[in-house]
Amino acid sequence: MNLSIQMYFLLFMIYSFLGWCLEVTCKLIEYKKFINRGFMIGPYCPIYGWGAVAITCLLYRYSYDPLVLFVMTVVTCCILEYLTSYFMEKLFKARWWDYSKRKFNINGRVCLGTSVPFGAFGLIITYILNPFFIGLLSKLSLDIINIFSIVLVCIHAIDFIVSSIVIFSFRKTSANVNKEGSSDNTQQITEKVKSILISKSWMHRRLIKAYPGLVAIKAKIKQIKENVKENVDEVKSNISERKVYLKNNIIDKKQKLSSSISEKKKDLKNTFKERKN
């Protein structure tokens, strides 16, 4: 769609807010309490805004066919979610969400159960929400759109800087805890990190509550190593048991074969004697 940068940005903020509302509603149903979702302090989840802008900018050409639009939306949102999870993990040394226990997942970053609804949201955005919001914003004067854009950019930039400082403290605290106790497992390290951050400020407490499944990556890697070691030990044990079984089986067969050869020799010897007599 041929829209101005300001219009795209306002759409980004609108859908970020709607995504935040959706996340809050889902967690309200799941935990029976309000949780301020998202890694930023304000009421918005940028990943939803980026997804909506990508659908609006890149996939409008497929609006002629709902099925094609659905599939392309699923693919686009999967790529966006996967890359977001990957780069946030590398940057902040933390896993923000994990779909490893769900079916049809890719490295725990995306899964079919969350990707299919994105396809439905793509149809709703293209055929219902975009015409409504774009029509609404088009009625505003250029000066008002510019003022809204500048104010929201400033708020969003300040929020991003403050939130990033809070998130980097998770990375720093996680590194310190890992150095202090290298023998701790994933759960113990993560709980230590969370308890330290909760005592710092309300912003840290909000982050921990927003992502109850947040896990320190170094601790996670340590747990993976422990699991691999256990699997290796189990494989070694199975190999040893198999070797003992094969060895006993070979000895048993060898004894039977030796006994069979001895009997054959006796039979041949007796037969030879009888023929000689």
C-alpha positions in Angstrom: 0.0 0.0 0.0 1.2 3.5 -0.9 1.2 5.1 2.6 3.4 7.7 4.2 6.0 6.9 6.8 3.9 8.6 9.4 0.9 6.5 8.5 2.9 3.3 8.7 4.3 4.4 12.1 0.8 5.2 13.5 -0.4 1.8 12.2 2.6 0.2 14.0 1.6 1.9 17.3 -2.0 1.0 16.9 -1.4 -2.7 16.3 1.3 -2.8 19.0 -1.3 -1.6 21.4 -3.9 -4.1 20.1 -1.3 -6.9 20.4 -0.6 -5.8 24.0 -4.4 -5.9 24.7 -4.5 -9.5 23.2 -1.6 -10.6 25.3 -3.0 -9.1 28.5 -6.4 -10.8 27.9 -4.8 -14.2 27.2 -2.8 -14.0 30.4 -5.8 -12.7 32.4 -7.7 -15.8 31.3 -4.7 -18.1 32.1 -3.5 -16.6 35.4 -6.7 -14.8 36.6 -4.8 -11.6 37.1 -3.6 -8.6 35.1 0.0 -8.9 33.7 1.6 -6.1 31.8 2.9 -8.1 28.9 5.8 -7.1 26.6 9.4 -6.3 27.3 8.7 -2.6 27.2 7.0 -0.6 30.0 4.2 1.0 28.0 1.0 -0.7 26.8 2.4 -2.1 23.5 4.0 -5.2 22.1 6.2 -4.1 19.1 6.3 -7.6 17.5 2.6 -7.2 16.7 3.2 -3.8 15.3 6.0 -5.0 13.1 3.9 -8.0 12.0 1.0 -5.8 11.0 3.2 -3.4 9.1 4.9 -6.3 7.3 1.4 -7.6 6.3 0.3 -4.2 5.2 3.4 -3.3 3.3 4.5 -6.7 1.8 1.3 -8.8 1.6 -1.3 -6.4 0.3 -0.6 -7.7 -3.2 -2.1 -11.1 -2.2 -5.4 -9.6 -1.0 -7.1 -10.9 -4.1 -6.9 -14.4 -2.7 -7.7 -15.0 1.0 -6.0 -18.5 0.9 -2.8 -17.2 -0.5 -2.8 -14.3 1.9 -3.4 -16.6 4.8 -0.4 -18.8 3.9 1.9 -15.9 3.2 0.9 -14.3 6.5 1.7 -17.5 8.4 5.1 -17.7 6.7 5.9 -14.0 7.3 4.9 -14.0 10.9 6.8 -17.2 11.6 10.0 -15.7 10.1 9.4 -12.5 12.2 8.8 -14.4 15.4 11.8 -16.7 14.9 14.2 -13.8 14.1 12.9 -11.8 17.0 13.4 -14.7 19.4 16.8 -15.4 18.0 18.2 -11.9 18.1 16.7 -11.1 21.5 18.3 -14.2 22.9 21.7 -13.3 21.4 21.4 -9.7 22.6 20.0 -10.2 26.1 21.2 -13.7 26.8 17.7 -14.8 27.7 15.0 -17.0 26.2 11.7 -15.0 26.3 9.3 -17.7 25.1 9.8 -21.4 24.5 7.5 -23.7 22.5 9.7 -26.7 22.8 7.0 -28.7 24.6 4.4 -28.0 21.9 4.0 -30.1 18.7 5.4 -29.0 15.4 7.8 -26.4 16.7 11.1 -25.1 15.3 13.8 -24.8 17.9 11.2 -23.8 20.4 10.9 -20.4 18.8 7.8 -20.9 16.6 5.2 -23.5 16.5 2.1 -24.4 14.4 -0.3 -23.7 17.2 0.6 -20.0 17.4 1.4 -19.5 13.7 -2.1 -20.5 12.3 -3.9 -17.8 14.3 -1.5 -15.3 12.8 -2.9 -16.3 9.4 -6.4 -15.5 10.6 -5.2 -12.2 12.0 -3.7 -11.3 8.7 -7.1 -11.7 7.0 -8.7 -9.6 9.7 -6.0 -6.9 9.4 -6.2 -6.8 5.6 -10.0 -6.9 5.1 -11.3 -5.2 8.2 -8.9 -3.4 10.5 -6.7 -1.7 7.9 -9.6 -0.1 5.9 -11.0 1.1 9.2 -7.8 2.6 10.7 -6.4 4.0 7.4 -9.8 5.6 6.7 -9.9 7.1 10.2 -6.3 8.4 10.0 -6.9 9.8 6.5 -9.5 12.1 8.0 -6.9 13.8 10.2 -4.9 16.8 8.9 -1.2 16.3 8.1 -0.2 18.6 11.0 -2.1 16.5 13.5 -0.6 13.3 12.1 2.9 14.7 12.3 2.3 15.9 15.9 1.0 12.4 16.9 3.9 10.7 15.2 6.6 12.9 16.8 5.1 12.5 20.3 4.7 8.8 20.0 8.3 8.4 18.6 9.7 10.3 21.6 7.7 8.2 24.1 8.6 4.9 22.3 12.3 5.8 22.1 12.5 6.7 25.8 10.6 3.6 26.7 12.9 1.4 24.6 16.1 2.9 26.2 14.8 2.4 29.7 13.4 -1.1 29.0 16.7 -2.1 27.4 18.6 -1.0 30.5 16.3 -3.2 32.6 16.7 -6.2 30.3 20.5 -5.9 30.1 20.5 -6.1 33.9 19.0 -9.5 33.6 21.9 -10.5 31.3 24.5 -9.0 33.8 22.8 -10.6 36.8 22.6 -14.0 35.1 26.3 -13.9 34.2 27.2 -13.0 37.9 25.1 -15.8 39.3 26.6 -18.3 36.8 30.1 -17.3 38.0 29.2 -17.7 41.6 27.8 -21.2 41.4 28.7 -23.1 38.3 27.3 -26.4 39.7 23.7 -25.0 40.0 21.1 -26.3 37.6 18.9 -24.2 35.3 16.0 -23.8 37.7 18.2 -22.8 40.6 20.1 -20.2 38.6 17.0 -18.7 37.0 15.3 -18.4 40.4 18.3 -16.7 41.9 18.4 -14.2 39.0 14.7 -13.5 39.3 14.9 -13.0 43.1 17.8 -10.5 42.7 16.0 -8.6 40.0 12.6 -8.5 41.9 14.4 -6.8 44.8 15.8 -4.0 42.6 12.8 -2.0 41.3 9.2 -2.2 40.1 10.4 -2.2 36.5 12.4 -5.4 37.1 9.5 -6.9 38.9 7.2 -6.0 36.0 9.6 -7.8 33.6 9.7 -11.0 35.6 5.9 -11.0 35.9 5.5 -10.3 32.2 7.7 -13.3 31.3 7.3 -16.0 34.0 9.0 -18.5 31.7 12.1 -16.3 31.2 15.3 -18.5 31.4 18.9 -17.6 31.5 20.6 -18.9 28.3 23.8 -19.9 30.0 21.9 -21.9 32.6 19.8 -23.4 29.9 22.9 -24.5 28.0 24.3 -26.0 31.2 21.1 -28.0 31.6 21.3 -29.2 28.0 24.9 -30.3 28.6 23.7 -32.3 31.7 20.9 -33.9 29.7 23.4 -34.8 26.9 25.8 -36.3 29.5 22.9 -38.3 31.0 22.0 -39.6 27.5 25.6 -40.4 26.8 25.9 -42.3 30.1 22.7 -44.2 29.3 24.0 -45.0 25.8 27.3 -46.3 27.3 25.4 -48.4 29.8 23.3 -49.9 27.0 26.4 -50.6 24.9 28.1 -52.3 27.9 25.0 -54.4 28.5 24.8 -55.3 24.8 28.5 -56.2 24.8 28.0 -58.5 27.8 25.0 -60.1 26.2 26.8 -60.6 22.9 29.8 -62.0 24.6 27.8 -64.5 26.6 25.8 -65.4 23.5 29.0 -66.0 21.5 30.4 -68.2 24.4 27.2 -70.1 24.6 27.1 -70.7 20.8 30.8 -71.6 20.8 30.2 -74.2 23.5 27.3 -75.7 21.6 29.2 -75.8 18.4 32.2 -77.4 20.2 29.8 -80.0 21.7 28.2 -80.6 18.4 31.6 -81.1 16.7 32.7 -83.6 19.4 29.5 -85.6 19.0 30.0 -85.6 15.2 33.5 -86.9 15.7 32.4 -89.7 18.0 29.7 -90.7 15.5 32.1 -90.7 12.7 34.6 -92.7 14.7 32.0 -95.3 15.7 30.8 -95.5 12.1 34.4 -96.0 10.9 35.0 -98.8 13.5 31.8 -100.6 12.5 32.7 -100.5 8.8 36.2 -101.7 9.6 34.8 -104.7 11.6 
